[in-house]
Amino acid sequence: MQKEIIGQSTAAGKSHEDTWLDLESIARAQLTSDEPSFPIENALDTNPELNEIGWRAATPGPQTIALVFTVPTHLRRIFVHFIERETERSQEFVLRYSSAKETNREIVRQQWTFSPTGSAQEIEDYTVNLESVTRLELIIDPDRGRGQSLATLNAFRLA
């Protein structure tokens, strides 16, 4: 018989789905730009201190971050975290994937308005069931077509 104490979680009770993938060992990142002081590795790492620094584009306007997997990968969860403490702006991002069966299939399209005096953070945590993923893209339009703001990303995690 399996038993579960409701309201308590233990390390033994954690499922495989809760474990973040080590993206450095299973994928390579392709980017449209990368500010050397804020490299993409900061956002892809599971270390919260690096996520506070995050990634930033080197040039304004829409940016693409693509993760190309070395072997087809099953994704169960996609987590993105954006922080904008300086500028009020409206952002849109799109997540899409490719697999052996599908190419550039859109998962979600989301808009958010950042306000340094109000909502300075956007956290999205999606439960998915994507099999044999070969490529996952995050396209960020940091100011919805105006082309003046730099895209930022604090955390991008997959399970």
Residue pairs with C-beta under 8 A, 6 or more apart in sequence:
4 13
17 76
17 77
17 159
18 159
19 159
20 46
20 157
20 158
20 159
21 73
21 157
21 158
21 159
23 29
23 44
23 67
23 158
24 41
24 44
24 45
26 69
26 70
26 71
26 73
27 67
27 68
27 69
27 70
27 73
28 67
28 68
28 70
29 40
29 44
29 65
29 66
29 67
29 68
30 64
30 65
30 66
30 68
31 40
31 63
31 64
31 65
31 66
32 57
32 59
32 62
32 63
32 64
33 57
33 58
33 59
33 63
34 40
34 55
34 57
34 58
35 55
35 56
35 57
35 58
35 150
36 58
37 56
38 53
38 54
38 55
38 56
38 152
39 55
40 55
40 65
40 153
41 50
42 50
42 51
42 53
42 54
42 55
43 50
43 51
43 54
43 55
43 153
43 154
43 155
43 156
44 156
44 157
45 51
46 157
51 81
51 154
51 155
52 154
54 83
54 152
54 153
54 154
54 155
55 65
55 152
55 153
55 154
55 156
56 150
56 151
56 152
56 153
57 63
57 140
57 142
57 150
57 151
57 152
58 150
59 150
60 142
60 147
60 148
60 149
60 150
61 141
61 142
61 147
61 148
61 151
62 139
62 140
62 141
62 142
62 147
62 151
63 139
63 140
63 142
63 151
64 137
64 138
64 139
64 140
65 137
65 138
65 140
65 153
65 156
66 135
66 136
66 137
66 138
67 135
67 136
67 137
67 158
68 134
68 135
69 133
69 134
69 135
69 136
72 99
72 100
72 131
72 132
72 133
72 134
73 132
73 133
73 134
74 130
74 131
74 132
74 133
75 97
75 128
75 129
75 130
75 133
75 136
75 158
75 159
76 127
76 128
76 129
76 130
76 159
77 125
77 126
77 127
77 128
77 157
77 158
77 159
78 95
78 107
78 124
78 125
78 126
78 128
78 136
78 157
78 158
79 123
79 124
79 125
79 126
79 155
79 156
79 157
79 158
79 159
80 93
80 95
80 122
80 123
80 124
80 138
80 153
80 155
80 156
81 121
81 122
81 123
81 124
81 153
81 154
81 155
81 156
82 91
82 93
82 112
82 114
82 121
82 122
82 123
82 152
82 153
82 154
83 120
83 121
83 152
83 154
84 91
84 114
84 116
84 120
84 121
84 152
85 116
85 120
86 116
87 114
87 116
87 149
88 113
88 114
88 115
88 116
89 113
89 114
89 142
89 143
89 149
90 111
90 112
90 113
90 114
90 143
90 144
91 111
91 112
91 113
91 114
91 122
91 140
91 141
91 142
91 143
91 144
91 151
92 109
92 110
92 111
92 112
92 140
92 141
92 144
93 109
93 110
93 138
93 139
93 140
93 141
94 106
94 108
94 109
94 110
94 137
94 138
94 139
95 106
95 107
95 108
95 126
95 136
95 137
95 138
96 104
96 105
96 106
96 107
96 136
96 137
96 139
97 104
97 105
97 107
97 130
97 133
97 135
97 136
97 137
98 104
98 105
98 133
98 134
98 135
99 105
99 130
99 131
99 132
99 133
99 134
100 132
100 134
101 132
104 137
107 126
107 128
107 130
108 124
108 126
110 122
110 124
111 144
112 119
112 122
113 119
114 120
114 122
136 158
138 153
138 156
140 151
140 153
141 151
142 149
142 150
142 151
142 152
143 149
